[in-house]
Amino acid sequence: MNGFDSKGLDEDAFGEKSNLSGLKTFDAFPKTKASYTTPTRRGGQWTVLILIICTVFSLSELKTWWRGTEKHHFSVEKGVSHELQLNLDIVVNMPCDTLRVNIQDAAGDRIVAGDLLKREETSWNLWMQKRNKDKHEYQTLSHEEDDRLSQQEADAHAHHVLGEVRRNPRRKFARGPALRWGDTVDSCRIYGSLEGNKVQGDFHITARGHGYREFAPHLDHSTFNFSHMITELSFGPHFPTLMNPLDKTIAETDAHYYKFQYFLSVVPTLYTKGRSALDAYTRAPASAAARANRNAIFTNQYAATSQSDEIPETPVLVPGIFFKYNIEPILLLVSEERGGFLALVIRLINTVSGVLVTGGWLYQIYGWVGEIAGRRKRQPTEGYLTGKPYSD
Protein backbone atom coordinates (compact mmCIF):
# COMPACT_ATOMS: atom_id res chain seq x y z
CA MET A 1 0.00 0.00 0.00
CA ASN A 2 2.88 2.33 0.76
CA GLY A 3 4.86 1.42 -2.38
CA PHE A 4 7.56 -0.65 -0.65
CA ASP A 5 6.95 -3.86 -2.72
CA SER A 6 7.59 -2.15 -6.05
CA LYS A 7 11.03 -1.10 -4.84
CA GLY A 8 11.98 -4.44 -3.36
CA LEU A 9 11.67 -3.29 0.25
CA ASP A 10 10.18 -5.22 3.14
CA GLU A 11 7.36 -3.28 4.72
CA ASP A 12 7.60 -5.30 7.96
CA ALA A 13 11.12 -4.00 8.52
CA PHE A 14 9.72 -0.50 9.09
CA GLY A 15 7.39 -1.36 11.95
CA GLU A 16 7.09 -3.53 15.00
CA LYS A 17 5.76 -7.04 14.40
CA SER A 18 2.32 -7.55 15.81
CA ASN A 19 -0.66 -9.82 15.43
CA LEU A 20 -2.63 -6.76 14.33
CA SER A 21 -0.92 -6.71 10.96
CA GLY A 22 -4.26 -6.20 9.27
CA LEU A 23 -4.60 -2.75 10.86
CA LYS A 24 -1.20 -1.65 9.57
CA THR A 25 -2.60 -1.26 6.10
CA PHE A 26 -4.61 1.72 7.39
CA ASP A 27 -1.54 3.44 8.92
CA ALA A 28 -0.72 6.45 6.76
CA PHE A 29 2.45 7.18 8.77
CA PRO A 30 4.66 4.05 8.91
CA LYS A 31 6.93 3.95 11.97
CA THR A 32 10.62 3.17 12.03
CA LYS A 33 11.88 0.45 14.32
CA ALA A 34 13.68 1.62 17.41
CA SER A 35 16.69 -0.50 16.43
CA TYR A 36 17.05 1.57 13.25
CA THR A 37 17.34 4.89 15.12
CA THR A 38 20.39 6.29 16.88
CA PRO A 39 19.82 8.65 19.82
CA THR A 40 22.16 11.63 19.94
CA ARG A 41 23.18 13.91 22.73
CA ARG A 42 22.19 16.95 20.72
CA GLY A 43 18.66 15.61 20.23
CA GLY A 44 18.26 14.94 23.95
CA GLN A 45 19.42 18.45 24.86
CA TRP A 46 17.04 19.94 22.32
CA THR A 47 14.14 17.91 23.76
CA VAL A 48 14.87 19.14 27.29
CA LEU A 49 15.03 22.73 26.04
CA ILE A 50 11.67 22.37 24.28
CA LEU A 51 10.09 20.93 27.43
CA ILE A 52 11.40 23.82 29.53
CA ILE A 53 10.03 26.38 27.06
CA CYS A 54 6.64 24.64 26.99
CA THR A 55 6.53 24.63 30.80
CA VAL A 56 7.40 28.32 31.08
CA PHE A 57 4.82 29.37 28.49
CA SER A 58 2.15 27.16 30.05
CA LEU A 59 2.75 28.60 33.53
CA SER A 60 2.59 32.11 32.07
CA GLU A 61 -0.77 31.33 30.46
CA LEU A 62 -2.08 29.88 33.73
CA LYS A 63 -0.94 32.93 35.68
CA THR A 64 -2.55 35.31 33.19
CA TRP A 65 -5.80 33.36 33.28
CA TRP A 66 -5.82 33.23 37.08
CA ARG A 67 -5.23 36.99 37.47
CA GLY A 68 -7.70 37.85 34.75
CA THR A 69 -7.68 40.87 32.48
CA GLU A 70 -8.60 44.38 33.57
CA LYS A 71 -11.11 46.39 31.56
CA HIS A 72 -12.22 50.01 31.93
CA HIS A 73 -15.69 51.25 31.12
CA PHE A 74 -17.15 54.74 31.36
CA SER A 75 -20.81 55.23 32.05
CA VAL A 76 -23.30 57.68 33.47
CA GLU A 77 -24.06 56.80 37.08
CA LYS A 78 -27.54 55.39 37.51
CA GLY A 79 -30.06 56.72 39.96
CA VAL A 80 -29.97 60.00 41.85
CA SER A 81 -27.22 60.44 44.45
CA HIS A 82 -27.75 62.78 47.34
CA GLU A 83 -24.90 62.42 49.84
CA LEU A 84 -21.13 62.19 49.65
CA GLN A 85 -18.98 61.00 52.54
CA LEU A 86 -15.76 62.87 53.22
CA ASN A 87 -12.94 61.28 55.23
CA LEU A 88 -10.30 63.57 56.69
CA ASP A 89 -7.26 63.19 58.91
CA ILE A 90 -5.18 66.38 59.09
CA VAL A 91 -2.88 68.06 61.59
CA VAL A 92 -2.72 71.88 61.59
CA ASN A 93 0.02 73.77 63.40
CA MET A 94 -2.46 75.81 65.46
CA PRO A 95 -4.40 75.11 68.69
CA CYS A 96 -7.85 73.55 68.27
CA ASP A 97 -9.72 76.45 69.86
CA THR A 98 -8.35 78.83 67.23
CA LEU A 99 -9.58 76.85 64.18
CA ARG A 100 -12.92 76.76 62.41
CA VAL A 101 -13.88 73.92 60.02
CA ASN A 102 -16.80 74.35 57.61
CA ILE A 103 -18.23 73.12 54.32
CA GLN A 104 -20.02 75.43 51.88
CA ASP A 105 -21.52 73.64 48.86
CA ALA A 106 -23.16 74.73 45.63
CA ALA A 107 -26.60 74.03 47.07
CA GLY A 108 -26.10 76.88 49.53
CA ASP A 109 -25.90 74.62 52.57
CA ARG A 110 -23.28 75.28 55.20
CA ILE A 111 -22.14 72.41 57.38
CA VAL A 112 -20.26 73.17 60.56
CA ALA A 113 -17.85 70.29 60.09
CA GLY A 114 -15.97 71.21 63.24
CA ASP A 115 -18.89 69.90 65.30
CA LEU A 116 -18.99 66.58 63.41
CA LEU A 117 -15.27 65.81 63.19
CA LYS A 118 -13.09 64.85 66.12
CA ARG A 119 -10.40 67.18 67.44
CA GLU A 120 -7.32 66.14 69.30
CA GLU A 121 -4.72 68.38 70.89
CA THR A 122 -1.25 67.35 69.82
CA SER A 123 2.31 68.54 69.25
CA TRP A 124 3.66 69.57 65.86
CA ASN A 125 7.14 68.31 66.78
CA LEU A 126 5.75 64.83 67.45
CA TRP A 127 4.27 64.65 63.95
CA MET A 128 7.47 66.02 62.44
CA GLN A 129 9.40 63.29 64.21
CA LYS A 130 6.96 60.76 62.79
CA ARG A 131 7.52 62.27 59.36
CA ASN A 132 11.31 61.99 59.71
CA LYS A 133 10.95 58.41 60.88
CA ASP A 134 8.66 57.49 57.99
CA LYS A 135 10.46 59.65 55.46
CA HIS A 136 9.25 57.53 52.55
CA GLU A 137 5.58 58.12 53.51
CA TYR A 138 5.09 61.81 54.29
CA GLN A 139 6.29 63.93 51.38
CA THR A 140 5.69 67.34 49.92
CA LEU A 141 3.67 67.54 46.73
CA SER A 142 6.60 69.19 44.91
CA HIS A 143 8.99 66.33 45.77
CA GLU A 144 7.00 63.15 45.30
CA GLU A 145 9.16 60.05 45.01
CA ASP A 146 8.68 57.18 42.58
CA ASP A 147 7.58 54.69 45.25
CA ARG A 148 4.69 56.95 46.26
CA LEU A 149 3.58 57.41 42.65
CA SER A 150 3.84 53.67 42.01
CA GLN A 151 1.66 53.01 45.07
CA GLN A 152 -0.99 55.38 43.71
CA GLU A 153 -0.78 53.59 40.37
CA ALA A 154 -1.27 50.20 42.07
CA ASP A 155 -4.35 51.49 43.89
CA ALA A 156 -5.96 52.22 40.52
CA HIS A 157 -6.22 48.50 39.63
CA ALA A 158 -9.14 46.32 40.67
CA HIS A 159 -7.01 43.34 41.76
CA HIS A 160 -4.97 45.46 44.17
CA VAL A 161 -7.93 47.41 45.55
CA LEU A 162 -10.03 44.32 46.27
CA GLY A 163 -7.06 42.59 47.89
CA GLU A 164 -6.26 45.57 50.14
CA VAL A 165 -9.86 45.94 51.29
CA ARG A 166 -10.14 42.25 52.14
CA ARG A 167 -6.81 42.19 54.00
CA ASN A 168 -7.75 45.27 56.03
CA PRO A 169 -11.43 44.99 56.95
CA ARG A 170 -11.11 47.50 59.82
CA ARG A 171 -11.87 50.99 58.57
CA LYS A 172 -10.65 53.00 61.52
CA PHE A 173 -8.37 55.99 61.61
CA ALA A 174 -4.86 55.22 62.78
CA ARG A 175 -3.78 56.40 66.20
CA GLY A 176 -1.47 59.38 66.28
CA PRO A 177 1.73 59.71 68.34
CA ALA A 178 1.02 59.90 72.07
CA LEU A 179 1.90 63.07 73.96
CA ARG A 180 4.89 62.77 76.26
CA TRP A 181 5.80 64.64 79.41
CA GLY A 182 7.08 68.08 78.47
CA ASP A 183 5.72 68.14 74.90
CA THR A 184 4.31 71.49 73.81
CA VAL A 185 0.64 71.30 72.82
CA ASP A 186 0.54 73.70 69.90
CA SER A 187 -1.33 71.84 67.13
CA CYS A 188 -4.67 70.26 66.40
CA ARG A 189 -5.48 66.96 64.76
CA ILE A 190 -8.84 66.98 62.96
CA TYR A 191 -10.12 63.60 61.80
CA GLY A 192 -13.29 61.65 61.11
CA SER A 193 -15.98 61.15 58.47
CA LEU A 194 -18.97 63.32 57.67
CA GLU A 195 -21.82 63.36 55.16
CA GLY A 196 -22.34 66.24 52.77
CA ASN A 197 -24.32 66.97 49.64
CA LYS A 198 -23.01 65.32 46.51
CA VAL A 199 -22.49 68.61 44.69
CA GLN A 200 -19.64 70.99 44.09
CA GLY A 201 -18.37 72.34 47.38
CA ASP A 202 -15.64 74.01 49.39
CA PHE A 203 -14.22 72.43 52.53
CA HIS A 204 -12.05 74.86 54.44
CA ILE A 205 -10.17 75.34 57.68
CA THR A 206 -9.84 78.97 58.78
CA ALA A 207 -8.90 80.90 61.89
CA ARG A 208 -11.37 82.03 64.52
CA GLY A 209 -13.09 85.27 63.55
CA HIS A 210 -12.04 85.07 59.89
CA GLY A 211 -14.32 84.03 57.06
CA TYR A 212 -17.57 83.97 59.05
CA ARG A 213 -19.14 86.39 61.47
CA GLU A 214 -19.12 85.12 64.99
CA PHE A 215 -19.12 86.56 68.47
CA ALA A 216 -15.60 85.53 69.42
CA PRO A 217 -12.41 87.39 70.32
CA HIS A 218 -10.42 88.46 67.29
CA LEU A 219 -7.35 86.32 66.81
CA ASP A 220 -4.07 88.11 66.33
CA HIS A 221 -2.54 87.52 62.91
CA SER A 222 0.88 86.81 64.37
CA THR A 223 -0.47 83.55 65.81
CA PHE A 224 -1.52 82.18 62.40
CA ASN A 225 0.38 79.17 61.10
CA PHE A 226 -1.50 77.03 58.63
CA SER A 227 1.30 74.54 58.08
CA HIS A 228 -0.42 71.18 57.91
CA MET A 229 0.13 67.46 57.43
CA ILE A 230 -2.56 65.45 55.62
CA THR A 231 -2.65 61.79 56.57
CA GLU A 232 -5.83 61.07 54.62
CA LEU A 233 -8.31 62.87 52.44
CA SER A 234 -10.79 60.69 50.56
CA PHE A 235 -14.38 60.66 49.37
CA GLY A 236 -16.89 57.84 49.68
CA PRO A 237 -16.60 54.75 51.92
CA HIS A 238 -13.55 54.86 54.17
CA PHE A 239 -10.73 52.59 52.96
CA PRO A 240 -7.65 53.81 54.87
CA THR A 241 -5.13 51.56 53.12
CA LEU A 242 -5.78 53.01 49.67
CA MET A 243 -3.43 55.80 48.61
CA ASN A 244 -5.01 59.04 47.38
CA PRO A 245 -3.12 61.96 45.81
CA LEU A 246 -3.14 64.09 48.99
CA ASP A 247 -2.62 61.26 51.48
CA LYS A 248 0.55 61.53 53.58
CA THR A 249 1.53 64.94 52.28
CA ILE A 250 2.90 67.91 54.17
CA ALA A 251 2.89 71.65 53.47
CA GLU A 252 4.78 74.20 55.58
CA THR A 253 5.09 77.97 55.59
CA ASP A 254 6.79 80.64 57.70
CA ALA A 255 4.27 83.30 56.71
CA HIS A 256 1.32 84.01 58.98
CA TYR A 257 -1.22 85.28 56.45
CA TYR A 258 -1.06 82.37 54.01
CA LYS A 259 -3.64 80.59 51.87
CA PHE A 260 -3.36 76.95 50.81
CA GLN A 261 -5.73 75.95 47.99
CA TYR A 262 -6.39 72.46 46.63
CA PHE A 263 -8.59 71.84 43.60
CA LEU A 264 -10.01 68.33 43.44
CA SER A 265 -11.83 66.56 40.61
CA VAL A 266 -13.74 63.60 42.06
CA VAL A 267 -14.64 60.61 39.86
CA PRO A 268 -16.99 57.89 41.24
CA THR A 269 -15.39 54.49 40.66
CA LEU A 270 -16.69 50.93 40.89
CA TYR A 271 -14.13 48.11 41.15
CA THR A 272 -15.48 44.67 40.30
CA LYS A 273 -14.13 41.15 39.96
CA GLY A 274 -15.89 38.62 37.77
CA ARG A 275 -18.62 39.06 35.24
CA SER A 276 -21.38 38.63 37.83
CA ALA A 277 -20.28 41.73 39.74
CA LEU A 278 -20.23 43.81 36.58
CA ASP A 279 -23.66 42.54 35.57
CA ALA A 280 -24.97 43.57 38.98
CA TYR A 281 -24.33 47.21 38.12
CA THR A 282 -26.56 46.95 35.05
CA ARG A 283 -29.49 46.17 37.36
CA ALA A 284 -28.75 48.57 40.23
CA PRO A 285 -26.79 51.76 41.06
CA ALA A 286 -23.08 51.42 41.80
CA SER A 287 -23.41 51.83 45.57
CA ALA A 288 -26.18 49.21 45.75
CA ALA A 289 -24.22 46.81 43.53
CA ALA A 290 -21.21 47.12 45.83
CA ARG A 291 -23.30 46.33 48.93
CA ALA A 292 -24.92 43.31 47.28
CA ASN A 293 -21.74 41.72 45.93
CA ARG A 294 -18.57 41.06 47.93
CA ASN A 295 -16.56 41.22 44.69
CA ALA A 296 -17.47 44.86 44.13
CA ILE A 297 -16.06 47.97 45.82
CA PHE A 298 -17.56 51.43 45.29
CA THR A 299 -15.37 54.42 46.06
CA ASN A 300 -14.16 57.68 44.54
CA GLN A 301 -10.91 58.70 42.92
CA TYR A 302 -9.78 62.26 42.53
CA ALA A 303 -7.11 64.30 40.81
CA ALA A 304 -5.58 67.19 42.73
CA THR A 305 -3.80 70.42 41.91
CA SER A 306 -2.57 72.98 44.43
CA GLN A 307 -1.87 76.67 44.55
CA SER A 308 -0.51 78.34 47.67
CA ASP A 309 0.55 81.97 48.21
CA GLU A 310 1.01 84.56 50.89
CA ILE A 311 -1.84 87.06 50.76
CA PRO A 312 -2.12 90.68 51.95
CA GLU A 313 -3.58 91.27 55.40
CA THR A 314 -6.91 92.73 54.30
CA PRO A 315 -10.44 91.91 55.57
CA VAL A 316 -11.45 90.76 52.09
CA LEU A 317 -8.88 87.96 51.80
CA VAL A 318 -9.14 85.03 54.22
CA PRO A 319 -6.13 82.85 55.05
CA GLY A 320 -6.49 79.14 55.68
CA ILE A 321 -6.64 75.73 54.01
CA PHE A 322 -9.24 75.36 51.25
CA PHE A 323 -10.29 72.19 49.43
CA LYS A 324 -12.50 72.98 46.42
CA TYR A 325 -13.97 69.78 44.99
CA ASN A 326 -16.08 69.09 41.93
CA ILE A 327 -18.02 65.86 41.22
CA GLU A 328 -17.54 64.60 37.67
CA PRO A 329 -20.77 63.46 35.92
CA ILE A 330 -19.34 60.08 34.90
CA LEU A 331 -18.76 56.71 36.51
CA LEU A 332 -15.60 54.69 35.96
CA LEU A 333 -16.03 50.90 36.07
CA VAL A 334 -12.80 48.95 36.53
CA SER A 335 -13.55 45.24 36.12
CA GLU A 336 -11.27 42.24 36.41
CA GLU A 337 -12.62 39.38 34.34
CA ARG A 338 -11.40 35.81 33.87
CA GLY A 339 -11.98 33.80 30.70
CA GLY A 340 -13.59 30.37 30.61
CA PHE A 341 -11.71 27.16 31.38
CA LEU A 342 -12.26 25.83 27.86
CA ALA A 343 -10.62 28.92 26.40
CA LEU A 344 -7.65 28.33 28.72
CA VAL A 345 -7.29 24.73 27.52
CA ILE A 346 -7.38 25.86 23.89
CA ARG A 347 -4.69 28.48 24.54
CA LEU A 348 -2.50 25.92 26.30
CA ILE A 349 -2.85 23.45 23.40
CA ASN A 350 -2.03 26.16 20.88
CA THR A 351 0.97 27.30 22.89
CA VAL A 352 2.45 23.81 23.35
CA SER A 353 1.75 22.85 19.74
CA GLY A 354 3.36 26.01 18.43
CA VAL A 355 6.49 25.46 20.51
CA LEU A 356 6.78 21.82 19.39
CA VAL A 357 6.34 22.64 15.70
CA THR A 358 8.71 25.60 15.82
CA GLY A 359 11.25 23.56 17.79
CA GLY A 360 11.09 20.75 15.20
CA TRP A 361 11.69 23.18 12.36
CA LEU A 362 14.62 24.82 14.13
CA TYR A 363 16.12 21.42 14.89
CA GLN A 364 15.89 20.34 11.24
CA ILE A 365 17.37 23.62 10.03
CA TYR A 366 20.17 23.28 12.56
CA GLY A 367 20.84 19.73 11.32
CA TRP A 368 20.86 20.81 7.68
CA VAL A 369 23.28 23.65 8.38
CA GLY A 370 25.56 21.30 10.30
CA GLU A 371 25.45 18.74 7.49
CA ILE A 372 26.30 21.32 4.82
CA ALA A 373 29.15 22.68 6.92
CA GLY A 374 30.50 19.14 7.42
CA ARG A 375 30.42 18.45 3.70
CA ARG A 376 32.42 21.54 2.96
CA LYS A 377 35.07 20.53 5.46
CA ARG A 378 35.36 17.06 3.93
CA GLN A 379 35.58 18.38 0.36
CA PRO A 380 39.15 17.85 -1.07
CA THR A 381 41.08 20.89 -2.20
CA GLU A 382 43.16 21.17 -5.36
CA GLY A 383 46.94 21.66 -5.00
CA TYR A 384 49.58 23.18 -7.30
CA LEU A 385 53.28 22.21 -7.61
CA THR A 386 55.83 24.94 -7.98
CA GLY A 387 59.53 24.65 -8.83
CA LYS A 388 62.39 26.08 -10.82
CA PRO A 389 62.15 25.88 -14.63
CA TYR A 390 64.27 23.17 -16.23
CA SER A 391 67.45 24.38 -17.99
CA ASP A 392 70.44 22.63 -19.51
Summary of the structure (lengths in Angstrom):
residues: 392
radius of gyration: 37.2
end to end distance: 76.5
largest distance: 140.9
contacts: 1026
relative contact order: 0.16
helix: 35%
strand: 27%
